[in-house]
Structure formats: C-alpha cells, structure tokens
C-alpha cells in the first residue's frame, strides 16, 4: 500500500480493494488508494474530504459509504462514487458513531447499512437507510 497507516476503512468494489482514511505517522489522513489485483497495482484516487480513522466502509447501490470515525467528525457520513472519482456528504448521524479496535461491525442487508456494537448507541438514517 503506498501510504502506510492504521485504522483505515476498507471496501471491495468492482473487484478492486479501496483503502480510505486512517492514521499515519503525521496524523489523520483522507487518502484514498485502490488496489487492482488483476494488474497488481495501486492507484491514488480523490481523497476523502474529512480525514478520520476508525471509520467503516460499506458498498451500497454503486457507492462506497464512509460513516463514523474519530475524532469529532464521528457523525459524518460521506459517499464516494468510484465512477466519477468524487465525494458527497450525506445526512450525518444524530449521535457519534465511534468504532475502535475493540468494537463494532457493519454490514449491508436489505438495502440498508447496519452498525452493530458501536459506541455510543445511535441511529443513522441518511440516504440510503443506514441503521444501528
């Protein structure tokens, strides 16, 4: 991976692995790097607008959603469109979604994104439905 970091989000979209955000030796980053296993190459894409770590990525309806994270930006919900290499801000969570090394998972089910075990308990209902 071109940018060494920890606590980044990861998603697979169209057979490519997206590694987004996280923390480097220099602090939080919004870097968005994609790995293509067919060509064994990395490519840098448009950076996430709000750098943060401990966030979750989920693919739904052709978009990668990045929700939660740390620090104060933990109510954020940003969507990445890989086709246009662009970002948009979605409806924020009503309360922070903080995912640390010891908590939380997320998954897509029935056209919604669900968070399980996050702290504190909260519900996020942007477009599409994202639920805890």
C-alpha positions as CSV (number, residue, x, y, z in Angstrom):
1,X,0.0,0.0,0.0
2,X,1.5,3.3,-1.0
3,X,0.6,5.2,2.2
4,X,1.5,3.3,5.4
5,X,-1.3,3.8,8.0
6,X,-3.6,2.2,10.6
7,X,-7.3,2.3,11.4
8,X,-8.4,2.9,7.8
9,X,-11.6,1.8,6.2
10,X,-11.6,-0.9,3.5
11,X,-14.2,-1.9,0.9
12,X,-14.3,-4.0,-2.3
13,X,-16.0,-2.5,-5.3
14,X,-15.8,-3.9,-8.8
15,X,-13.1,-6.4,-7.9
16,X,-10.8,-3.6,-6.5
17,X,-9.8,-3.0,-2.9
18,X,-10.3,0.5,-1.6
19,X,-8.3,1.6,1.5
20,X,-9.6,5.0,2.7
21,X,-8.6,7.3,5.6
22,X,-6.8,6.2,8.7
23,X,-3.8,7.5,10.7
24,X,-0.2,7.9,9.5
25,X,2.8,9.0,11.4
26,X,1.8,12.6,10.6
27,X,-1.8,12.3,11.9
28,X,-5.2,11.7,10.3
29,X,-5.4,11.3,6.5
30,X,-8.2,11.2,4.0
31,X,-6.0,9.4,1.4
32,X,-8.0,7.0,-0.9
33,X,-5.9,4.3,-2.6
34,X,-7.2,1.4,-4.6
35,X,-5.6,-1.9,-5.3
36,X,-6.2,-3.8,-8.6
37,X,-5.3,-7.5,-8.0
38,X,-5.5,-8.2,-11.8
39,X,-2.7,-5.8,-12.6
40,X,-1.0,-5.9,-9.1
41,X,-1.0,-2.1,-9.0
42,X,-2.1,0.7,-6.7
43,X,-3.8,3.9,-7.8
44,X,-4.5,7.1,-5.7
45,X,-8.0,8.5,-6.1
46,X,-9.7,11.6,-4.8
47,X,-9.1,12.0,-1.0
48,X,-11.9,11.7,1.5
49,X,-12.9,15.3,2.3
50,X,-12.7,14.8,6.1
51,X,-9.7,12.9,7.3
52,X,-10.5,10.4,10.1
53,X,-9.7,7.0,11.4
54,X,-11.7,4.1,12.9
55,X,-14.4,4.5,10.4
56,X,-16.5,1.9,8.5
57,X,-16.9,1.5,4.7
58,X,-19.8,-0.3,3.0
59,X,-20.8,-0.6,-0.6
60,X,-24.4,0.0,-1.5
61,X,-26.0,0.9,-4.8
62,X,-22.7,1.5,-6.6
63,X,-21.3,3.9,-3.9
64,X,-18.9,3.4,-1.1
65,X,-20.2,4.9,2.2
66,X,-17.8,6.0,4.9
67,X,-19.5,6.5,8.2
68,X,-18.4,7.3,11.7
69,X,-14.8,7.6,12.8
70,X,-12.7,9.6,15.1
71,X,-12.3,12.3,16.4
72,X,-15.1,14.9,16.4
73,X,-16.0,14.0,12.8
74,X,-17.6,10.8,14.1
75,X,-21.1,11.9,13.0
76,X,-20.0,12.1,9.4
77,X,-21.4,10.1,6.5
78,X,-19.6,10.6,3.2
79,X,-20.2,8.8,0.0
80,X,-17.6,8.0,-2.7
81,X,-18.6,7.5,-6.3
82,X,-15.8,5.4,-7.9
83,X,-17.2,6.0,-11.4
84,X,-16.7,9.8,-11.2
85,X,-14.0,9.7,-8.5
86,X,-16.0,12.2,-6.4
87,X,-17.2,12.6,-2.9
88,X,-20.5,13.9,-1.4
89,X,-21.6,14.5,2.1
90,X,-24.7,12.6,3.2
91,X,-27.0,13.0,6.2
92,X,-25.0,12.9,9.4
93,X,-25.6,10.6,12.3
94,X,-27.7,12.1,15.1
95,X,-25.1,11.0,17.6
96,X,-21.4,9.9,17.1
97,X,-20.5,6.5,15.7
98,X,-17.1,5.7,17.1
99,X,-15.5,2.4,16.1
100,X,-12.4,1.4,17.9
101,X,-10.1,-1.6,17.9
102,X,-12.4,-3.4,20.3
103,X,-15.9,-2.6,18.9
104,X,-18.3,-2.5,16.1
105,X,-19.0,-4.1,12.8
106,X,-21.1,-3.0,9.8
107,X,-22.9,-4.8,7.0
108,X,-25.3,-4.3,4.2
109,X,-28.7,-6.0,4.4
110,X,-32.0,-5.3,2.6
111,X,-30.7,-2.1,1.0
112,X,-29.6,-0.6,4.4
113,X,-26.3,-0.4,6.2
114,X,-26.3,-1.7,9.8
115,X,-23.9,-0.9,12.6
116,X,-23.5,-3.4,15.4
117,X,-21.7,-2.8,18.6
118,X,-20.8,0.8,18.1
119,X,-20.4,3.3,20.9
120,X,-22.4,5.2,21.9
121,X,-25.7,3.7,20.8
122,X,-27.1,5.7,17.9
123,X,-29.1,5.5,14.7
124,X,-28.0,6.9,11.4
125,X,-30.7,7.2,8.7
126,X,-29.3,9.1,5.7
127,X,-29.7,8.0,2.1
128,X,-29.9,5.1,1.7
129,X,-31.1,3.9,5.1
130,X,-28.2,3.3,7.4
131,X,-29.1,1.9,10.8
132,X,-27.6,0.8,14.0
